[in-house]
């Protein structure tokens, strides 16, 4: 299928998934990379308490909180 035909089907709201090869599809910027961060003991204790309270791991709560903060910063930049 040519790009023009694909674009027209998409614009017309027609089904296009059958025209795509999703076997090699990847979400951009989702590659995992390891980092090491040193935190003071009081911060680890606070993180562990909050993670336990909501039933997630320390790593999960750190990732969620960092993602939330980065999204806030991105949103603030849009309105400047």
C-alpha positions as CSV (number, residue, x, y, z in Angstrom):
1,X,0.0,0.0,0.0
2,X,1.3,3.4,-0.9
3,X,1.7,6.1,1.7
4,X,-1.0,8.3,0.1
5,X,-3.5,5.4,0.3
6,X,-2.5,4.6,3.9
7,X,-2.9,8.3,4.9
8,X,-6.3,8.5,3.3
9,X,-7.5,5.4,5.1
10,X,-6.2,6.8,8.4
11,X,-7.8,10.2,7.7
12,X,-11.1,8.5,6.8
13,X,-11.1,6.5,10.0
14,X,-10.7,3.2,8.3
15,X,-9.0,0.2,9.8
16,X,-5.2,0.4,9.2
17,X,-3.7,-2.0,11.7
18,X,-3.8,-4.9,9.2
19,X,-1.5,-2.9,6.9
20,X,1.2,-2.6,9.6
21,X,3.9,-5.1,10.6
22,X,3.8,-4.7,14.4
23,X,6.2,-7.5,15.0
24,X,9.2,-5.1,15.3
25,X,7.3,-2.1,16.7
26,X,8.9,-0.5,19.7
27,X,7.9,2.4,21.9
28,X,10.4,5.2,21.6
29,X,12.4,6.2,24.6
30,X,11.3,3.1,26.5
31,X,14.7,1.4,26.6
32,X,15.7,0.5,30.1
33,X,19.1,1.9,31.4
34,X,20.5,1.3,34.8
35,X,21.6,4.2,37.1
36,X,23.0,4.2,40.6
37,X,21.9,6.9,43.0
38,X,23.0,7.3,46.6
39,X,20.3,8.5,49.0
40,X,20.6,9.4,52.7
41,X,19.3,6.7,55.1
42,X,16.3,8.9,56.2
43,X,15.2,9.2,52.6
44,X,15.4,5.4,52.0
45,X,13.4,4.8,55.2
46,X,10.7,7.3,54.0
47,X,10.6,5.8,50.6
48,X,10.3,2.3,52.0
49,X,7.4,3.4,54.3
50,X,5.5,5.0,51.5
51,X,6.2,2.2,49.1
52,X,4.9,-0.3,51.7
53,X,1.9,1.8,52.4
54,X,0.7,1.8,48.8
55,X,2.0,-1.8,48.1
56,X,4.8,-1.2,45.6
57,X,8.5,-1.5,45.5
58,X,11.0,1.2,46.4
59,X,12.1,1.3,42.7
60,X,8.5,1.6,41.5
61,X,7.7,4.6,43.8
62,X,10.9,6.3,42.7
63,X,10.1,5.9,39.1
64,X,6.5,7.0,39.4
65,X,7.5,10.1,41.4
66,X,10.3,11.0,39.0
67,X,8.0,10.6,36.0
68,X,5.3,12.8,37.7
69,X,7.8,15.5,38.4
70,X,9.2,15.4,34.8
71,X,5.7,15.6,33.4
72,X,5.0,18.6,35.6
73,X,8.2,20.3,34.4
74,X,7.3,19.6,30.7
75,X,3.8,21.0,31.2
76,X,5.2,24.1,32.9
77,X,7.5,24.7,30.0
78,X,4.6,24.6,27.5
79,X,2.9,27.5,29.2
80,X,6.0,29.8,29.4
